[in-house]
Amino acid sequence: MLQHTTLRSLTAGLVALATSCIAFAAPVVTPDPPKVNAKGYVLVDYLTGRTLVQHNADERLAPASLTKMMTSYVLGTEIKNGNVTEQDMVKIGPNASLYTNAELRGSSLMFVQVDTEVPLGELNRGIIVVSGNDACIAVAEHLAGTEDAFADMMNAYADHLGMTGSHFMNSHGLDHPEHYTTAHDMATLGAALIRDLPEEYAIYADKSYTWDGREQFNRNALLWDKDLGADGIKTGHTNEAGYSLVSSAVKDDMRLVAVVMGTDSTRARNAESRKLLQYGFRFFETVVPYEPGTVFAEERVWFGTQEKIELGVLETVATTLPKGQRKNLKADFELTSRPEAPIAKGDQFGVVHVTLDGEDIATYPLVALHDVEEAGWFSKLIDHILLFIHNLTN
């Protein structure tokens, strides 16, 4: 056991001289979350993944057209991977026309015509902006042959993203007893669209789309709220599901993802989503207390060409805090292994614990910030002797 593996407190400029500058500090108060009238909801900080508000977030609910986010994710990934292009022409089959598929009548449509060919990129916009069920079926059949096979692809992607509470039976979201998701899973999917497919996600901000001379408007009313900073994501409605909305907005370098499922009206889903987003922006902030390359420790290296190595963080260290609490952050680090050469930049030797009021709020790997080559045999022999003596005396 090494003595230098004990915890050491660091301030790293976060609390420096705070008490000498402020005699009396006003308490930081974060009010309770707003009451949201929905079957299930969640509010998540996109960058850190921290859940700020939730209720029934893991309850299985009918997703309605929120399903199209997964259809979009599969299609966007196929385009990104080069398996298809937006210029590919898609033959519209009878399953994708309201005139030959009675299930589509009365639902949201792009209004593609059977036996015509439509560019895949246009169908993509028809799915995202105007929530076209016909466009979903056309894309599903183009990518997988049948909609059942495409549903298998959707479920495989859901498993990959960790959406453990979801199961998809179709590409559009019309009600089915085995077609369900959760508010938490929809937040996960929304974040994945933003993170993995920025070009695909950019389409979600479009307020309208015109196909074959017919202009239709995006049902996400938050896009018209200039103060909110919303740029997506997707609405949904069926009789079973109620009115739902997955939304995302950016303000002051903070992005939030809100999910509201099962409200009573379009007005309610907009109002309840706005409540969550405004609460998050008003009372929380995303902070980056440590930039990549921040040094936390300088430790003895054994068997190396250098005597010391700098240990710190190489990734962007972000966390979500109640506003006004940044000055109270502290960091501790714990060494879990002894630095022995050869060492490559990024090798982990411990953990950094970021704490607020004595409570861990984030942990990050403590890694080597540079390489250290292995020393020659004579230097290593000396270190073996020194290390033997060190272990005896400690």
Order of alpha helices (4+ residues) and beta strands (2+ residues): beta-alpha-beta-beta-alpha-beta-beta-alpha-alpha-alpha-alpha-alpha-beta-beta-beta-beta-beta-alpha-beta-beta-beta-beta-beta-beta-beta-alpha
